[in-house]
Amino acid sequence: MPISDSAAEENETGQTLTATVVGGSGFAGGELLRLLAGHPNFDLTSATSREYAGKSVGSVHPNLRGTDLRFSDPEDLDSVDVLFSATPHGVSMAQIDEFSDSADTVVDLSADFRLNTEAQYDEWYDGHDAPEYLETAVYALPELHRDELPGADLIAGGGCNATATILGLYPLFEGDLLSGGEQIVADVKVGSSEGGASASKASSHAERSGVVRPYAPTGHRHEAEIEQELGTGVAFSAHAVDMVRGASATCHVFPDQPVSTGDLWGAFREAYDDEPFVRMTAGGSGVYRYPEPKAVAGTNYAEVGFEVDAENRRVVVFSAIDNLVKGTAGQAVHAVNVALGFEETAGLDFQGLHPVGSP
């Protein structure tokens, strides 16, 4: 039975599709369940969890209490129109044949299909079990791949750190403000939910609270996505900080040619003026003058902004997202909306809250 009656209501096109979430007990899976519950074009028929099979969704995700949907065993996959996989890295590539047999469209939120070639997986991961699928997978960011998404059978969600970084830097490349050979340094600070729902020593409250902890100073796997999508290398570092939701990227760019504030406004507006989920936040008035994860918590919005440091021939680019929504589940829903011809913003119209506690 659907998690929400409203999710089964037909939209103006008269089309409602069935959906399942594989791996629905994790943080990303819970966000998918929340978003699909309010989506006008999806009837959420099942959610799987090996650990919580038979238990109610609300017992794991308290914000979804009051529903009668229960987790099923992942061995008992329903045949559906769209299958969302929110499983750990390595699971989807091992089961992609089964997933494809069960659904017309597969949307994977892990790292299993984000990269274009088997060689990239050999370099950045531990190889790939189903490289024949890499050629057909479409990277899920509509801001970059809107034209390739319609009709896609396999959609590969981007990493949250990569998403924040790419969205911040993309207008500089698209607007021809960079040659591609400049030095670019990206520093990303992320919330604890990025680590997933499984407990670890580093994620315990006593160890995580109050920290600004470098956990990937160099060699983060998301560098591969950034290089792939932007066409250039980026020196990337990541810090774990004391917030639950959010990814905030500060990118330092040293252009080969002078770049003015007017150039940047032109490039960012050209790239994002028509994008429903990108907001410009570049040094205005008020408390939140630059992109801030707290301002987009729970939403599918990305905030982007910049500042020119003429004295040091530097451009500083800022971007902020909710890592579980725009960085994961919301990005997946946005991409599948485009792929299936639904209204782009369907199921994603939550505007956020203010004031709000730690995101």
N, C-alpha and C positions, 0 to 999 in steps of 0.2 A: 504494500500500500504506500502511496506517495507520502513523503515527509510533509508536504504542504499541498492543500487543495488548490491554492492559487498557482502552483507550479504546473498544474495540468491544464490550466485555462488556455485556450487558443489565442494567439495574437492576431493582428490584423491580417496576416497572410493565411491564417487558418491552419498553421502547421505546428504540431506538437510532437516532439521526439522523445523516445525513452533513453534513459541514461543510467549508468552505474558508476560508482567510484570504487576502484580497487585500492586497498590500503587506506580505508576511510578513517582509521583511528588516530592517525598522526595529526600534527598541526596543519599541514597543507591539506590533508584529506578533510579535516573538519571545516576548513575554510571553503573547500569545494562544496561540501554538503550545505553549508550556510548559503552560499551564492546560488546554487542550483535550486534550493528550496524556494527562493523568491524569483526564479527565472520564469518568464511567461511562456517559454517555448520548450521547457523540459519537464518531463514526468520522471522523477527520480525513483526508480523501481527497486534499487538495491545498493548496498554498500558492503564491502567485504573487510574482514579483519580476522586473521588466524587466531590472534590472542583473545579477541573479544566476541568470537562467533556465538550467536544466540543472545547476546546482551543488547540492551537498547542503545541507540545512538546517544540519547541524552545522558546515559550513565557515564559516557566517556567525554562528551562535549556538553557541558552543563548549559551553554547558551541555546542548545537545541532540545532541552527538556520539554516534555509535553507531546512529543511526536510518538508515533507507534512503529517507526522503522527500526528494525533490528539488524545488527551485523550478521552477515552470512559467511560461511567458509569460502575462501577464495578458490577452492577446488570446484565449487558449484557456481560457475559463472552463468549469469543470465545472458540470453541473446538480446542485444539492445542496439539502438541506432548509434549511440556514442558511448565509448568507454573511456573514462578518465583514470589514469594510473598514477597514484601518489605513493609509489613504493620506493624503497631505497635503491641506490644505484646498483645496476646489475640484474635486477629482477625483470624489468620490462624487456631487455634485450634477450633474456633467456626464454620469455614467454610470449614474444611478439607474434609468433604464428598463431598461438591460441587466442590472443587478444584480437587479432585481425579476423579470425574465424567467428568471433563472438560479436563483432561490431563493424559497422560500415566505416566509422571514423574512430581512430584511436588518438587520444591526447595524453602524452606522457610528460609528467612534471619532473622526472629525474634527469640526470645528465646523459642518459643512454643514447639519445639521438640528436643532441645539440650540435655536434661537430659534423663536418661534411665528409670526412674521409677516415678510413681505417688507420692510416698512418698517424693521424692526430690522436686517436685513441691509444695507439701503441706508445706515443710520446707522453701523453698527459694522464692516461688512466692505465688500465691493465689489459689493453686490447679490447676487442669487440667480438661478441658471439654471433651477431647477425648483421655483418657489414653490408649485405645486399639491400638493407632497408635505408641506409644512410643517404642514398641518392634521391630518394623520394620524400624524405622527411623535410618539413618546412619549419624553420625557426619561428617561434610563436609571437615575436614582437610585431604587432600590426603597424607600428610607426615606421618600421623598416621593410616589412614584407607583406604589406596589404595586398599587393597585386598577385602574390604567389599563393596566398591562403585559400581563395575560393576553390572548393572542390578537393582540397587536400585530404588524403586518406590517413596520413600520419603527421601529427603536429607535435613539435618538440619544444617544450617550455624552456625558457632561458633561466640561467642562474640569477639569483637576486642581486648579488654583488655585481655581476656582469651587466644586468639590466640597468642598475643605477648609473654605472660608469658609462655605458654605451649611450644612454639617453642624454647624459650631460655633454658628451663630446661630439655626438653625431652632427649637430648643426655646423660645427667648425669645418668638418670634412665635406659635408654636403654643400656648404656655402663657399667652398674653395678658399677658405682662409688659411688652410694648412697644406703643405706639399706632401705630407706623409712621412717625412724624415725627421721631424722635430722631436725633441725630447719631451715626453709626457709622463708625468708621475701622478698616479691615482692613489689616494689614501681613503679607504672605506671603513666606516665604523658601523657595526651591526649589532642588533639585539639578540638576546639569548634564544629566541624562538628559531633562529636560523639553524641551531644545532639539533632541532627535532625534539620529539617528545621523549625519547629514551634518555634515561638518567646517566650521568657520568660524573666523575669526581670534579672535573672542571666546571660542570654546569650546576653544581649544588649551590644553594643560595649563599652559604657562608663563603664559598670561593668566588662566586660571580659578582656578588653585591659590591658596588662601589668601584669596580675596576675600569681601567682603560688599558686593556691587555693586548699587545701584539700577538696574534696567533698564526698569522701567515705573512711574515715580513717580506718574503720573496717566494716565487714559484707557485702561487695559488693557481689551481686548475682553471679558474674562470678567466685567467689571462688568455687562454686559447680561444674562448668565445669572443672576447674583446678584439683580439687580433683578427679573427675571422670576419667579424661584422664591420669593423672599421678599416681593415686593410693595413694596419700598422701595429707595431708592438707598443705596449704600455707597461711601464714599471709600476707594479701593483703591490700594495700592502693592505692588510686587513687587521682591524682591531676589534676585539670584543669589548662592548661597553655596557654600562648598567642601564639598559632599557630592555623591554620585552619584544616590542615590535619596532621595525625600522631598519633601513639601510641608508646611510648618508655618505655620499661620495664628494670629496674635494679633490679636483684635478688641477695640477699645475702644468700649464702648457707654455712652451717657449717658442713662439712662432719665428720663422725665418724672416718674415717681413712685418712691418708695423701693422697692428690691428687696433682700430679705434672702438670706442663704445658704440658708435653708430653702426660700424661694421657688424658687431656682435648682435645688436638688436635686429638688424636686417636679416642676418643668418638664422637666428632663433625664431623670428616671426615667420620666415619663409618655411622653415621646417615644421613648426608646430601650431601655427595659427588655426588650422583646420582640424587639429587633433582633439578629440573629445576628452582625453584623459591626461593632457599635459598642460600644466599651468606655469606661466612665467612669474618668477619671484626674484627680482634683481635690484635689491637695494632701495626699495621704496621706503615709506614711512611706517611707523608702528613698531611693535615688538618683533614680529616675525618678518624681518626684512630680506631674508635669504631662505632658500629651501630648508625645510625642517620636518623630520619624520613625525613629530608630534602632531603637526597640522594635517597630515594625510593618513593617520592611523585608522585602520579599518576600511580604507577606501582604495579604489583602483587608480587614484591620481598619482602622477609623478610631478614634482615641482622641480624646475630647473632655473638657474640663474648664473650670473657671472660678475666679475669685477676685473678692470684693467689695471695692471701695475706697470705703468709706462716706464718708470725709472729702472725697473729690472727687466724690461722687455718680456713681461710675463702676463698671461691671462689666467685667472683663477675661475674655474667652472665648478658650480655647486649643483648637486641633484639629491633628491630625497624621495624615498618610496616606503610603503609598507612592504616589508619583505615577503609576507605571507599572501598579500593580495596582488598588487602590481608586480611584485617580484616572483609570484608563484601562481596561486589559484586564480586570481583575477585576470592575470595575463592569459591564462589558459582559456578562461571563459570568453574574454574579449576576442581571442584568436578564433575560437570555434564559432562565435557569432559571425565573424567575417567569413569564415570558411563555408558556413551553411546559409549565408544570405539573410541572417537575422539582423534586426536593429543592433548596431554596434554596442550601444550602451545597455542593452537588455540585461537585467539582473545585476547591474553594476552602478546603479544611480545613487548609492549611499554617499552623502556629502561629508561625513565625518562629524566630530563633536568638538565643541570648544566652550568652556575649558574642559580639559581632560587630564587624567593622571598620567603616570609614566606609560608611554606607548608600548 
